């Protein structure tokens, strides 16, 4: 007897059992298809979030290693050096690095210039007798805070490559500091 004929006879003889079996297979198929769809959409959302968030890495000298060398006597004196520009450029040239910001922080004591001071928070007074400004130099025409949309440019323009390469003193300052100093 033919297999197809026997299968057809089995289905039509026991209609109730066949309908139950078909319903179970239909439900299981839909559950499995739904699980696969959820897994794929979760993977896509994860990739999209990683793309949007990005990764910011900060490269600094290893202070623990310097302390260990100083304690063990390998280093004559504790000499803290920043990363060399050639090393930073080499890291920035890596195919895994989309963009890099080579920056330097400095602090400036000012007398007549009005600076923005934080308000008192709780019982802690954050004001100091010295008026200081934090300066940050960068190699980028669009600093990282602007790229990440943490800060927006209200007035003026971004710095040009020629201004960054030259010795022309140019700066971007916050709106509050600009308003305070006219």
C-alpha positions as CSV (number, residue, x, y, z in Angstrom):
1,X,0.0,0.0,0.0
2,X,1.2,3.5,-0.8
3,X,2.5,5.7,2.1
4,X,0.4,8.7,1.1
5,X,-2.7,6.7,0.9
6,X,-2.2,5.3,4.4
7,X,-1.5,8.7,5.8
8,X,-4.6,10.1,4.2
9,X,-6.7,7.3,5.5
10,X,-5.3,7.7,9.0
11,X,-6.1,11.5,9.0
12,X,-9.6,11.1,7.8
13,X,-10.5,8.1,10.0
14,X,-9.4,9.9,13.2
15,X,-10.4,13.5,12.6
16,X,-10.4,14.6,16.3
17,X,-6.9,13.3,16.9
18,X,-5.6,14.8,13.7
19,X,-7.1,18.2,14.5
20,X,-5.5,18.2,17.9
21,X,-2.1,17.1,16.5
22,X,-2.4,19.9,13.8
23,X,-3.3,22.5,16.5
24,X,-0.3,21.4,18.6
25,X,2.1,21.6,15.7
26,X,0.7,25.0,14.7
27,X,1.0,26.4,18.2
28,X,4.6,25.1,18.6
29,X,5.6,26.5,15.2
30,X,4.2,29.9,16.1
31,X,6.0,29.9,19.5
32,X,9.3,28.9,17.9
33,X,8.9,31.5,15.2
34,X,8.1,34.2,17.8
35,X,11.1,33.2,19.9
36,X,13.4,33.5,16.8
37,X,11.8,36.9,16.0
38,X,12.4,38.1,19.6
39,X,16.0,36.9,19.6
40,X,16.7,38.7,16.3
41,X,15.1,41.9,17.3
42,X,17.0,41.8,20.7
43,X,20.3,41.3,18.8
44,X,19.4,44.2,16.5
45,X,18.5,46.5,19.4
46,X,21.8,45.6,21.1
47,X,23.8,46.4,18.0
48,X,22.0,49.7,17.5
49,X,22.5,50.7,21.2
50,X,26.2,49.9,21.0
51,X,26.5,52.0,17.9
52,X,24.7,55.0,19.4
53,X,26.4,54.8,22.8
54,X,29.9,54.3,21.4
55,X,32.8,53.7,23.6
56,X,35.1,56.3,25.1
57,X,38.5,55.3,26.3
58,X,40.9,57.3,28.3
59,X,44.6,56.4,28.1
60,X,46.7,57.4,31.0
61,X,50.1,56.3,32.5
62,X,49.8,53.4,34.9
63,X,50.2,55.0,38.3
64,X,50.2,51.7,40.2
65,X,53.1,50.4,38.1
66,X,55.1,53.6,38.7
67,X,54.5,53.2,42.5
68,X,55.6,49.6,42.4
69,X,58.7,50.5,40.5
70,X,59.5,53.3,43.0
71,X,59.0,50.9,46.0
72,X,61.0,48.1,44.5
73,X,63.9,50.4,43.7
74,X,63.8,49.9,39.9
75,X,63.0,53.6,39.3
76,X,65.5,56.1,40.8
77,X,62.8,58.7,41.5
78,X,59.1,58.9,40.9
79,X,58.9,60.7,37.6
80,X,55.4,61.1,36.2
81,X,55.3,61.7,32.5
82,X,52.3,62.0,30.3
83,X,51.8,59.9,27.2
84,X,54.0,60.9,24.3
85,X,52.4,62.5,21.3
86,X,53.8,59.8,19.0
87,X,52.2,57.1,21.2
88,X,48.8,58.9,21.1
89,X,49.0,59.3,17.3
90,X,49.8,55.6,17.0
91,X,46.8,54.6,19.1
92,X,44.6,57.0,17.1
93,X,45.8,55.4,13.8
94,X,44.4,52.0,14.8
95,X,41.6,50.7,12.6
96,X,39.5,50.1,15.8
97,X,39.6,53.8,16.7
98,X,37.0,56.0,15.0
99,X,38.3,59.3,16.4
100,X,40.5,60.5,19.1
101,X,40.9,63.7,21.2
102,X,44.4,64.6,22.4
103,X,43.7,67.1,25.1
104,X,45.6,68.8,28.0
105,X,44.2,70.3,31.2
106,X,45.6,73.3,32.9
107,X,44.4,75.7,35.6
108,X,44.7,79.4,35.5
109,X,44.4,81.8,38.5
110,X,42.6,85.0,37.5
111,X,42.1,88.3,39.3
112,X,39.8,90.6,37.4
113,X,38.1,87.9,35.2
114,X,34.8,86.7,36.7
115,X,34.5,83.0,36.8
116,X,31.5,80.7,37.2
117,X,31.3,79.3,40.7
118,X,29.2,76.4,41.8
119,X,26.5,77.2,44.3
120,X,26.6,75.8,47.9
121,X,25.3,72.2,48.1
122,X,24.0,71.1,51.5
123,X,26.5,71.8,54.3
124,X,29.5,71.7,51.9
125,X,30.9,75.0,50.7
126,X,32.6,74.5,47.3
127,X,33.9,78.1,46.9
128,X,37.6,78.8,47.2
129,X,39.5,82.0,48.0
130,X,41.2,81.7,44.6
131,X,39.5,82.4,41.3
132,X,40.6,79.6,38.9
133,X,39.6,78.7,35.4
134,X,40.1,75.2,34.0
135,X,41.6,75.3,30.5
136,X,41.5,72.4,28.2
137,X,43.6,72.3,25.0
138,X,42.6,69.9,22.2
139,X,43.8,68.7,18.8
140,X,40.2,68.5,17.5
141,X,38.3,71.2,15.7
142,X,35.1,69.8,17.3
143,X,35.8,68.8,21.0
144,X,34.4,65.6,22.3
145,X,31.7,67.3,24.4
146,X,30.3,68.9,21.3
147,X,30.4,65.6,19.3
148,X,28.6,63.8,22.1
149,X,25.9,66.5,22.2
150,X,26.7,67.3,25.9
151,X,27.4,70.9,25.0
152,X,26.0,73.1,22.2
153,X,27.5,76.1,20.5
154,X,25.2,79.1,21.1
155,X,27.2,81.9,19.5
156,X,30.4,82.1,17.4
157,X,32.1,79.3,15.6
158,X,34.3,76.2,16.1
159,X,38.1,76.5,15.9
160,X,39.8,75.9,12.6
161,X,42.8,73.5,12.0
162,X,45.0,76.6,11.2
163,X,44.1,78.1,14.6
164,X,44.9,74.9,16.4
165,X,48.2,74.5,14.6
166,X,49.3,78.1,15.0
167,X,50.2,80.1,18.1
168,X,47.0,82.3,17.9
169,X,45.3,82.4,21.3
170,X,41.7,81.3,20.6
171,X,39.2,79.8,23.0
172,X,35.6,78.6,23.5
173,X,34.0,79.7,26.8
174,X,30.7,78.9,28.4
175,X,27.7,81.2,28.0
176,X,27.6,82.0,31.8
177,X,31.3,83.1,31.8
178,X,30.7,85.2,28.7
179,X,27.6,86.8,30.2
180,X,29.5,87.6,33.5
181,X,32.4,89.3,31.7
182,X,30.4,91.2,29.1
